[in-house]
């Protein structure tokens, strides 16, 4: 029996087909609460200045109300002239940027030149649009190429915007307030670095999902200056006691040692070709 390939036009407006399913799932839980998505927290920002691009990010990784990592690197290497800040699900941002970096590395090996920023943006856009938002990656892509200095934002659904300054993440409202107040065209390098630092600091102070240190990445035609950390957190704590336990504190109830018997089935020796 042949399968039908007839395409059906989706109905206009909102779709509430899952309402009945969700009601049935709530009944199966016996009056308990339905699972809730974990909230992610991040503040990332970018600014175009006279000679290049400055990217910045905080270093706190959260899993709902739990701080999972205090030194998370959110500025990812893409190419020698392109870096990317990621907000959203940490695994999604890292895997997405790794795949992009691998593709652009193959291009550079074949062509012998650095990729253009718009090429990286197009690859990201196609990749994220293909999954219709199931990849939780909100990205700020910055770089310098033969056409100038560029700063792009790529949303989880594949939307793309080119802007002179931008902030994303849960602390983006506070960061955008700083950027909109102090940004101007043709900023100097140190002015751009201080502006990005102040924007990330505003996000840290006004968002519980953002915190700890601030990383800065400066991209110019002369190279990349990745400063980690650019500013360390002023809120530090010391452990009150030493968490060391004497040998034998935890009793060993049973112990079993199983020796491994290995047998060499086949052995071959190959000479390395050094020509």
N, C-alpha and C positions, 0 to 999 in steps of 0.2 A: 504494500500500500504506500503510495507516494505521499510525502509530507507536503502540506500546504505552505506556500510562501507568500500568501496574501498579506499585505500590510494593512493594519487597521489604523485609521486616523484617531488619535487620542481625543477624548472629549475635552472641551474647553473648561477653564475654571479649576477649582480645587478638587482633589480626589480624596474621598473619605472612606475608601474601601477597607482601610485597616482599623476603623473604629470598632467594628464587631470583633475583629481578632484581638484587639487590646482589651476589650471587655471580657472576653473568654479567658485571656491570660490572667487578668486580675481575679477572676473566680477560681482559677486553679491555684493561686497563691494563698487562698484561704483567708482573705482579708488583710494580708500583709501588704507592705509597700512595694510598688513596682520598682525595678532597677532604674537608677538614675545615671545619666552620663557623668563622667568625671570632668570637673572643670580644669582647664589648663590655664596657666598664667605665664605671661611673657611681656616684655617691652623691648621692641626693636625699632631702630630709626636709621634714616639715611639722609645725607645732604650732599648736593652737588656744589662744589666750590670752584674757584678760578682754574685750578690746575688738576682737578680730579674729583674723587668721590670719597666721602667719609661714611663708614657704616659703624653702628654701635648696637650693643645688646647687653642685657643683664645676664646673670649666670645662675639664676634659680630655676630648677626644674621641680614641678609639683605634681602630685597625684591626688587630686581633690584637696583635702585639708592638710595633707602630709607633704613636707619638703623632702623630695626624693634625692636631690643632688644640689649642692651649693656651688659647684664649680662646673656647671654644664656649659659646653662651648656651643654657642648658637650662631656663630659666624663661620660658615662653611667654605672651604676651598672649592672653587669650580675650575678655574684656569689661572695661569700666572697673572692675567690681567682682569679677572672676574672673581668676585666673592659674593656670597649670598647669606642673608640673615633669615632664619626660620622661626616661625611662631606656629603653635598648634600642637599636634601630637609629635613627640620627640622622635619616635621611630619612623614616622612618615617623613618628617623633614630630613632626617639623616639619610634614609634610603633614597629619597627623591634626588637629593643633591649629589649623592654618590653615583647614581645612574647617570645624571647629567654630566658630572665630571668625567666619567669613563667615556661617554660618547664624544665629548669635546677633546679628550686626550687622543682618541683614535683619529679624529679630524686633524689635530695638530701634527701627529706623526705622519699622516699621509700628505699633508699640504706643506709642512715646514713653516707654519706661521700660527700666530695666536688667533683664536676665534673672535668673531665680532659679538658684541653683547646681544644684539637682536637675534642672533642665531641661538644663543642659550635661552632667550625668552621664548622663541617659537617652539623649541623642544619642550620646555616646561609647560607651555600652554597646551600643546597637543597631549602631553602625558596626563595632565590633571583633568582636562575636559573629557578624556576617554573614560574616566572613572566617575564622572558626575558628582564630585564632592565627597566621595567615599575616602579619599586620601586627605587627611586633615592637615594640610600644609598651606600656610599663608606666608609668602616669601617676598623679601625685598632683595632685588638683584641689582648690584652696582658694579660698574667696570669702566675701563678706559680702552678705546680701540682707535683705529685709524680715522673714525668719523667724529670722535670727540668723547666727552664725558657723559655717561648715561646712568640713570637711576629708574628702575622699573619696579612695579608691584604686580605680583601674580597671585590671584586668589585661588581658593580650593577648587572652584568650578572652572578655572581656566581664564578668568577675566584678567585683562592686562591694562595697565595705565603707566604712562611715562610722566614723571613729576620731578620738580627740582628739589623737593624735600618731602619726607613721608615718615609716619610712625605706624606701627601695627602691633597687635597683641592686646591683652586685657588692660594694659596701662597706656593705650595709645591716646586716649582723650587728654590726659595730663601732659603727655609728651608733645602732642600736636599744639597745645596751647603755648608751650615754650617756643616751638619751631615757628609758628605763625607770628609770634610777637617779635622775634629777633632775626628772622631770616631776611637776607638781602642778596641781590645778585653780586657775583664776583667776590665772594668771601675769600679771605686769606686762609691759609692752611690752619693756623692756630685758632683763628676765629671759628672755623667750621668744626674743629675738634672740640672746642669748648661748648659750642652750641649743641652738638650731639650728646656730649656728656651731661649737660644740664637737662636735656630732654629725657634721657634715660633715668637720671636721678629723680626727675619729677614723677616718672612712671613708677619708680621703686617706692617713693614716699606716699603715693596715693593708691597703690594697688597691692593687695596682700599676695597675689600670685607672682609678683616680681620682687627681686631683691638681691642682696649680696653684692658682688663686685660688678664692675662695668668694663666691658671689652670694647676696644676701638680698633678699626681697620681702615687705614688710609691707602687709597689706590691712586697712583699717579703714573705718568709715562716713564718715570725713572724706576718704578718698582712698587712694592707693597710693604707697608709697615704695619704689621699685626701686633698690637700692644695688648698683652694679656697677663695680668690685669692692668687696665689703664688707671682705675681707681678702686682701691680696696674698701670693703665695707667698714664703717666706723663702729658698727654694732657687733662686738665680739664678746664671747663668754668663755670662761675657763671651767674645766671640769672640777667639781668639788672633791671627788674622791678618785682613787686609782682603781680601775676595773681589772685587777689581776687576782687570779684564784690559785691557791696552792694545789700542787699535784695531789690527786686523790680526792678532791672535793666532790667530784661526781663519780659515783661508784660504777665499775664495769660489771654488769650482771653476767654476761656470757661472752666468751671469746672463742672464735673458730678460725683456724688458718687452713686454707686450701691451697696446696702447691699446684703450680701450673706446669703441665708437661708439654713441652714444645718439641716438635719434630720438623726438621728441615726437609721439605718435600722436594724443592727444586731450587737450584742456585745457578745463576748466570752472571757472567762478567762481561761488560761492554766497555770498549775503549771510547773515550770521549773524542769527538771530532773537533780539533782546535784549528783547523785550516780556515 
